[in-house]
Amino acid sequence: MKSPFHRSVLALAAIGLVAGASLASAQQQSQRTLKKYESGTKEFWTHPPDDWFLGDETEAQKGLAPPSGPPTGASDAELAALIKKIKLPSGFKIEVWASGVLAARQMAWGDKGTLFVGSFGLGNVYAITDKDGKKEVKTILKGLNMPTGLAFRDGALYVIAVDKLIKYESAEANLDKLGDGKVVYDDMPSYAAHGWKYIAVDKDGWFYIPFGPPFNIGLPPTNVSQIRRVDPKTGNAEVYALGVRNSVGGDVDPRTGKYWFTENARDWISDDLPSDKLNVINKIGEHFGYPYCHQGDLPDPKFAMGHKCSEFTPPAYNLGAHMAPLGMKFYTGDQFPAEYKNSILIAEHGSWNRHKYQGGRIVKITVGPDGKNAKQEVFASGWIEGDQGYLGRPDDIILAKDGSILVADDWAGAIYRISYSKK
């Protein structure tokens, strides 16, 4: 069953096709009133319209809407053709590691080599194992509410499904019968809008979890637009950072123990503003600007409300407008060249609120332990053809034991492996 998000995207796509069928329809489309949303009410948060994510349209960007990927993912033949188009630095190779992982999101390794994968919209959690030399993809959980975030600790699989963090004991030994699990933390709002989450684990076993606001832009409820640090053993939690819009990726710096995270900026300003961000938390309680200030130097045209950008923590790096940076990892392996050590690899899901899409790639950020002097290079690209043609949309990265990386793609429903070999 499709989520309201996907149903609304399909409906909007159908409307666009009908509108383009004749000149009269096109004229009607151009003359319609811009969509606006009264999002500052509890009714909107708890019973949002299907297209809540659109925000208030602008004349210049009217009609833009998120595209919907193929419901059955990409075929093996399509994936074989796709990976030939991916551009990588010299010495690197990409291959399809597993297919049929529909709507694949965050990945987590089990102790015995099982790869667990969450999903967007479908409610599934997958386990990928080796069977007779091939990857077997098994759906081990169904019917959850946006189970995009996963972690594996001490033999247990943790799944976060919008408003519940659920623990499944001895997961690898019970792939066919995980049961209902145990809810270990549920102090979370229940609305799905920007409620899908991501988990990063620190050295103490606590989870960093982002809480997105239930709209594009507005004054958020006081229990969202933040990063929390949660102890899954006790259910204790602390609000760790504020002023965060939509973060669905983060990792702990192995050099300092600090939490870094990607952040998707607001939509409906322009094709080229504002920039998405890479942030680092240097002290508890920092405020990263939302909804008052974007990209460190751009006051919101409506919600700045007299605040100055200097009041807030600036980004460590501005990644560009509508890149949609999601999963990220510090590279701590030994297979890649030495200059990759401790650099950040970010999966950019790609645009929708832009006439010419960008992102749909993996970038490498080199930055010092102090969070300064960040530099970016494109590491892998080729998932976008033309102005708005997605072949795939990378959204998470995980390090494999041999030092290669795996990349999740929720559009193609696939996991890729990128490896390096000296020539």
PyMOL commands that set and color helices and strands:
alter all, ss='L'
color gray80, all
select helices_A, chain A and resi 4-19+23-31+42-46+52-54+76-83+171-174+309-311+338-340
alter helices_A, ss='H'
color red, helices_A
select strands_A, chain A and resi 92-99+104-109+115-119+125-131+134-141+149-153+156-160+165-168+182-185+200-201+207-211+226-230+237-242+250-252+259-263+275-280+286-287+293-294+298-299+317-321+325-330+344-348+361-366+375-380+384-385+389-390+394-399+405-409+414-420
alter strands_A, ss='S'
color yellow, strands_A
deselect
rebuild
show_as cartoon
